[in-house]
Amino acid sequence: MKDYFSILELPDNASMDDIKTAYRKLAKRYHPDVNKSPDAHEKFCEITEAYEFLIHHWIKFSDKRSDKIKYEQYYQQQHQSADYERFRREAQEKARRQARMRYEKFKKQHEAFQESGLNDIALIFTMLMRFISAVLFFALFFTPIVFAVKAHWTWIFLILFMWPFAIGLAWNYYDHRTNYFYPWKLYYNFNRIKHLFTDKRVSSEQCYYCRRKTADSRSYVLDLFKIKDIKLRTGGFRQHNVNYVNDSVRVVIPRSSKAFIIHSLSIIVKSCCLL
């Protein structure tokens, strides 16, 4: 008999939220596209099977977990039932489909995130903060020594207050020593930026912003999101789950190269103002 709670690394009294959290963590760890070990695919199917079983049967046996004997009897009956093998095959097939779908969805989201420029902004901000932390490390490390030499020897006691922070910064630098100042590559290099402004697309639409211009550049995209309903489900003490129903619409606005250049300059000005 498989212990699905053990597969998900959970105690027998785990709640619905605990099951979902554990599955997300293990699915990310053993996803075949992330974990290259030979048994990763099999492990991913196993944890998906456990998740599907526990989610569909959680309400049925949640009240039996207070009685260990009844819980084990129910568990054994489910494994010996005629529908169990069919359920297991369906769960494994669903795991294979989810592995492909989730990776493709993640890849599309990652590419969209990079194309939006937010990835590069985050990288520049990270590099700036790490440069400032390096300057701060030298200030914290050498300030007590300089004050003790230039002013009075009692300033050396500043070491007790400043060096612990300097050691913390040095430890962080040691953990990221291979790529501290340049943790990942910028998505937008010179060629990509050049293509943004020079590539033209064939279109018969008119630019929304410049009425006499053809929409020959990248469209302006707006993602509108609205929450329609919130559903609360409770199964007792510390067993609550909240879901929401939403409606989303993507608005694609045709744009000319002139409008694209103006919008790009507007973003640069806003970013400089924020900085």
N, C-alpha and C positions, 0 to 999 in steps of 0.2 A: 504494500500500500504506500503510495506516495504521500509524503507530508508536504502539502503545498505551502504551508506557512514557513516551513524550514527552507524550502526552495527560494522563497522571497525574503529569507532571513528575518522573519517576524515571529513574535510570540503568539501563542494560541488565542490570546484575547485582543488581537489587533483589530482596530476599527476599520471602517471603509476607507477613510482618509489615509490611514497608515498603509493599507494595501496599495492604494494608488501611488502614494509617495515612494514606496519601496519599489514598485514596478518601474516607475519613471527612472529612478536611480540605476537599477540593474539593467534596464533596457538600453540606457545610454552607455553603460559600461561594456555590455556584451554585444552591441550592435555590430553585425558582420563588417560594416564599412568603417567602423572605428577600431574594433578589436580584431587583429589579424591572426589570432591563435586558431589552430585547427578545429577546436571544439566550440568556437564562439557561436557559430550558427546553431548548433545543437543546444547550447545553453540558452540562447535567445528564444528558441522555440519552447524550451522547457519552462522558462519564466513566464512566457506569454500564455502557455497552457495553464499554469498555476493561477495567473491573474484572471483569465477568463473564467475558470472554475470558481474561484473565490468570489468574484464580482457577481456572478449569476446565482450563486448559492449562499451568499453571505446572509441575506435576510432569512433564509430557511433554517440555517443552523446557528445563527447568532445567539438565539435563546438557549441552545443546547450546550454552549461552551461552558456554562456554569457547572454542568454535570459532565465530568470527563468521560465516564463510561458511555453515556448516551451520545456524546459527541463522536467518540471513536466508532460506535456502532453505526451512526449515520454516515460517517466518512467511509467505512467499509462497504456499506450498502451501495453508496454512489459508485465506488470503484468496481463493484461486481455487477452493476446493472448492465442491461443489454445496450443502452444508449451511450455508455461511457466511451467505448472505442470510437463510435461515430463522432462524439463530441471531441475526442482527442485529435482525430484526423482533421476535423474542421478547425480546431484551435491551432494546429500546426500549419495548416494552409493559410489561415488568417495571419499567423506570425510571419510567414514568408511574404505575403502581400504587404503587410505593414512595414517590413524591413525595406522593401523596395520603395513604397510610397513615402515613407518618412524621410528616407535619404534624399529622394528627388525633391520633396517639399523643402527639406532643410537646404538643399543646394540652391533651389530657386530663391528662397528667402535670403540666403547668404549673398548670392549674386545681386539681388535687389538692394540689399543693405550696402554693399560695396559701391554699386552704381549711384546710390543716393549721395555719396560723399561723406556720410556720417562716420564710416569706418576710418577715413583719412583724418577727419577732424578729431576723432578719438585718439588716433595715433599721435597726431601733433600735440594734443593736450597732454598725453602720457609722456612724450619726450620732454616737453617743457617742464612738467612737474618733476621728472626724474633729474633733469639738469638742476633745477632749484634745490632738490634734495641733496645733490652732490655738493653744491655750494654751501648749503646749510650744515652738512657734515664737517667740512673744513672749518666753518665758523665755530661750531660747537667744540671741535677738537682743539683748535689752536688758541681760542680766545682766553682761556684760563692761563695758558703758558705766556702769552704776550702780555697780559695784564700783570702777571707776577713778575716778569722781567722789567717792564717799563714803569710800573707804578709801585706796587708793594708786594712782598712775598705772600701776604695773606690771601691775595686773590687766587692763589693756587687751589684754595678750597672750593672754587667754582667747579672743579673737576667732579666733585660729588654730585652736582646737579646737571652738568652739561654732558659729561661723558656717557652716562647711561643712554641718553637719546642718540648720541653719536654712534654708540655700539649697535643700537637698534637699526639705524640707517645703514651701517656697515654690513650688518647681517643680511638685510634686505638686498643690498648690492651683491653680496656673495651668492645669494640664492639665484639671482638673475644675471650672473656675471657674464654669460655667453652673449646675451643680447639685451643688455640693460638699457642703453641709450637708443637702440633701434629694435624694438621687440618684434615687429613684423614689417612687411613691405607696404609701401604706399600703393594703392590701387591705381590712382590717377598719376601716370607719368606724363612726360612731355608729349609723347605720341597720342595717348588717349585724349589729353586735353585738346590737342590740335584737331583730332578727328571730331570732337564735339562741336567745334565751330566751323569746320570746313566741309564735313559730310552733308550732302543734301539728299533728301528723299523726294521721290516723285509723288505728288499729291495734287488732287483737284480741289481740296478744301481751302477755304479762306482763313487766314489768321484771325483769331478772335480779338487780338489786341491791336493789330495793325490791319485794318479792313481792306486795304488795297494790296496787301502782301499775300503771297501764297504760303500755306503752312508747310514749308519745306524743311523744318527742323524738328527736334524732339518735342513731343507733346508735353503739355503741363498736366500732371496727374494729381487728382485730389481723391483721397480715400476717406469717405464719410462713414462714420460708425455711430450706431444708435442702439442703446439697450432698450429692449421692448418689455422684458419681464425678468424677474428674479425669483427663483424657486428654492425654497429651503426644505431640506429633508432631515429629520432627526430620528435617531434610533436609540435614544437614551443618553446617559451621561457620557460626554466626550465622544459622541458618535453623531456628528452633524456634517452635513454636506450642503453646499450652496452652489447652484448652477444658474446661469443667466442665458436668456434667449436674446440674440442680437440680430440686427439687420445692417448689412454693410453694402455700400454702393461705391463703385469706382467711376469717377468722372474724368474723362480724357478730353482735354481742351486743345484744339489745334493751335500751333504756334509757328511763327516764322523765325528765321534766323536773327532778324533784327530784335524781335521780342525776346528771344533766347539770350542774346548778348546783354540786353538791358536787365533782364532778370538775374543773369550771372553777376553783373556789376553791382546790382542791389544786394545780393547775398554777400559779396565781398565787403561792401560798405558796412552792412549790419554786423558781420563777423568782426571787423576791425573795431567797431563801436563797442561791442561786447568785451573784446579783449582790453 
